[in-house]
Amino acid sequence: MPIEILMPALSPTMTEGNLAKWIKKEGDKVKAGQVIAEIETDKATMEVEAVDEGVLGKILVKEGAQGVKVNEVIALMLAEGEDKKALESYKPKAPVKEEPKTSGAEAAAKSSPASTPSLPSAPSFASPPPPTPSAAPSFASHATKIFASPLAKRVAADIGVDLRMVQGTGPHGRIIRADVETAGKSGGGMRGIVMRNRQEYASIPNNNMRKVIARRLTESKQFVPHFYLTVSIELDKLLEVRKELNNEAEMLAGKDGKAAYKLSVNDLIIKAAALGLKRIPGANAMWTEEAILRFNNIDISVAVATDGGLITPIIRNADQKTTVQISSEMKDLAARARTGKLKPEEFQGGGFSISNLGMYGVKHFAAIINPPQGCILAVGAGEERVVAKKGQMAIANVMDATLSVDHRVVDGALGAEFLAAFKRYMENPSLLLV
């Protein structure tokens, strides 16, 4: 009897996946532990290993298949001693239909219509389907007959000018040869031609990551009561310390000439946030109906932009790591995040998030909280500003940082205390090296 290879559940939230690539082909021998396929989950592309030994007899789900349900049979493996005749007698098992599970709140609502569940569920929106791409509207339907001389028509056909877009200067607005030639040379303007793409838009299918981002952030803005706190931070001391540390690393470079490390401002921000959470642990928390859960470990989720969407790899126990350790780990996580090679435990969890758009020149923004976390810190670009120092005007590098807060978890005063601690570490960078 052939061995069924099922679509695995590679994360707790995964209900379906895309079969990105088959590593093994039909007829290939497979050993337990060998990678046989790549599956695209809601957050990354992951490798699937074989559990049994045998020969990959038949592939049932082709490469590129979208929305393959978890536990669906994707291939058949022949055990030792079996031949392809066993595939002919194979019959898939009938799927077991499960009754839809009813939550306690739903059951209560059914038994007592007047009762209201303690937590609202995400509403279901019935959106109309997107319009079907169609050709651009025909100008001929809105215009009268085109008046052009026979010569103008012939020249227009030769050089590819659309007479509907040409303004005539001949008698009674008639298009003459000179009008066509002018349009061909200018390529635009009143007498030129404006070519419109008949395909109004390109349809880009939403991958699993984009769907999860859309669902979770919509729920966050609907059900999490956000408020925002902003502080301005002077960066001159931090930039000087960073420069000295990076120069020292270059001086101690190995035989290959590569520096042992190269710290970024973001690495120091992660460290400062971690120490701020250690000092103000109430900001390192999440909300549940029964209790506020305060995390005992300081795990920082850091937003990384990828081609498929946003993902937040985690620096675990960031308060206990040096800035050099954080820098090395962050570079590795970011590189693997962009190639879809993160493991689930490397991006699932975390108690606090940081989103830094400073490298894109964004001065100030407010990020959306990543549930179930209680806070996210949005970091803008540093820039030279005029500041007052001891009654005198001075120039300083200043950065804005905005804390988005779940008011159910963190009150205004507590959020302000965290930002004050974060600002202190950023403006006194020697404290980050202790």
Beta strands, then each sheet from edge to edge (+ up, - down):
strand 1: 3-6
strand 2: 16-22
strand 3: 29-30
strand 4: 35-40
strand 5: 45-49
strand 6: 54-59
strand 7: 65-69
strand 8: 73-78
strand 9: 226-234
strand 10: 285-287
strand 11: 292-294
strand 12: 300-302
strand 13: 304-306
strand 14: 309-311
strand 15: 314-315
strand 16: 352-356
strand 17: 375-379
strand 18: 383-389
strand 19: 392-406
sheet 1: 1+ 8- 6+ 3-
sheet 2: 5+ 4- 2+ 7-
sheet 3: 9+ 19- 17+ 16+ 12+ 15-
sheet 4: 9+ 19- 18+
sheet 5: 10+ 11-
sheet 6: 13+ 14-
end
